[in-house]
Amino acid sequence: MSSFLVEERTIKVVAGAILDYDRECTGKFGDFEETCRALLAMNKYALMERYGEEGENELTEGANYCFINGPVCFTKVEAYVRAKCLRYQCSEGDTETMPMYEKLNLIIENLAHEIIEHDHEEEFSTCWA
């Protein structure tokens, strides 16, 4: 499997989704900027686990990411797709045991629920007729 550093927008969208759609809302990961930095750190950690020092070029790229401007606008579907991409890119080494990885799994599940049940509520109600 290959891994890469996800785009800055992916980090921002996923962080926004975590803050918007976390039903458990533990506040464990802080504000938007802190959540972005935790996601980026997890992605970088997975890259180091996969490539070691050979991944240094991609790691320095993430140093240019800027998270201080706050959340970006996104749809639930975009957040779901980007969160799944990030999860896949973070599936190296022991990242799956990290609290942020668990949060990522939870947000993917919550977004799927929102997309399927809430956005298609009318369709679901007709199926029960």
For each residue, the residues with C-beta under 8 A, 3 or more apart:
1: 50 91 92
2: 50
3: 46 47 50 51 55 89 90 91 92
4: 47 58 89
5: 43 44 47 58 59 61 62 89
6: 10 11 43 82 85 86 89
7: 10 11
8: 11 12 65 66
9: 12 13 72 82
10: 6 7 13 14 82 85 86
11: 6 7 8 14 15 36 39 40 43 65 67 86
12: 8 9 15 16 36 67 71 72
13: 9 10 16 17 72 74 78 79 82 83
14: 10 11 17 18 39 79 82 83 86 104 107
15: 11 12 18 19 32 35 36 39 67 71
16: 12 13 19 20 32 71 72 74 79
17: 13 14 20 21 74 76 79 83 107 111
18: 14 15 21 22 29 35 103 104 107
19: 15 16 22 31 32 35 71
20: 16 17
21: 17 18 76 79 107 110 111 114
22: 18 19 25 26 103 106 107 110
23: 110
24: 106
25: 22
26: 22
27: 30
28: 99 103
29: 18 34 35 38 100 103
30: 27 33 34 35
31: 19 34 35
32: 15 16 19 35 36 67 70 71
33: 30 36 37 67 68
34: 29 30 31 37 38
35: 15 18 19 29 30 31 32 38 39
36: 11 12 15 32 33 39 40 65 67
37: 33 34 40 41 67
38: 29 34 35 41 42 100
39: 11 14 15 35 36 42 43 86 100 104
40: 11 36 37 43 44 62 65
41: 37 38 44 45
42: 38 39 45 46 90 95 98 100 101
43: 5 6 11 39 40 46 47 62 86 89 90
44: 5 40 41 47 48 59 62
45: 41 42 48 49 90 93 95 98
46: 3 42 43 49 50 89 90 91 92 93 95
47: 3 4 5 43 44 50 51 55 58 59 89 92
48: 44 45 51 52 55 59 93
49: 45 46 92 93 94 95
50: 1 2 3 46 47 55 92 93
51: 3 47 48 54 55 58
52: 48 55
53: 56
54: 51
55: 3 47 48 50 51 52 58 59
56: 53 59 60
57: 60 61
58: 4 5 47 51 55 61 62
59: 5 44 47 48 55 56 62 63
60: 56 57 63
61: 5 57 58 64
62: 5 40 43 44 58 59 65
63: 59 60
64: 61
65: 8 11 36 40 62
66: 8 69
67: 11 12 15 32 33 36 37
68: 33
69: 66
70: 32
71: 12 15 16 19 32
72: 9 12 13 16
73:
74: 13 16 17 78 79 82
75: 78 79
76: 17 21 79 80 111 114 115 119
77: 80 81 115
78: 13 74 75 81 82
79: 13 14 16 17 21 74 75 76 82 83 107 111
80: 76 77 83 84 108 111 112 115
81: 77 78 84 85
82: 6 9 10 13 14 74 78 79 85 86
83: 13 14 17 79 80 86 87 104 107 108 111
84: 80 81 87 88 108
85: 6 10 81 82 88 89
86: 6 10 11 14 39 43 82 83 89 90 104
87: 83 84 90 91 101 104 105 108
88: 84 85 91
89: 3 4 5 6 43 46 47 85 86
90: 3 42 43 45 46 86 87 95 101 104
91: 1 3 46 87 88 95 96
92: 1 3 46 47 49 50 95
93: 45 46 48 49 50
94: 49 97 98
95: 42 45 46 49 90 91 92 98 101
96: 91 101
97: 94 101
98: 42 45 94 95 101 102
99: 28 102 103
100: 29 38 39 42 103 104
101: 42 87 90 95 96 97 98 104 105
102: 98 99 105 106
103: 18 22 28 29 99 100 106 107
104: 14 18 39 83 86 87 90 100 101 107 108
105: 87 101 102 108 109
106: 22 24 102 103 109 110
107: 14 17 18 21 22 79 83 103 104 110 111
108: 80 83 84 87 104 105 111 112
109: 105 106 112 113
110: 21 22 23 106 107 113 114
111: 17 21 76 79 80 83 107 108 114 115
112: 80 108 109 115 116
113: 109 110 116 117 118
114: 21 76 110 111 117 118 119
115: 76 77 80 111 112 118 119 120
116: 112 113 119 120
117: 113 114 120 121 124
118: 113 114 115 121
119: 76 114 115 116
120: 115 116 117 123 124
121: 117 118 124 125
122: 125 126
123: 120 126 127
124: 117 120 121 127 128
125: 121 122 128 129
126: 122 123 129
127: 123 124
128: 124 125
129: 125 126
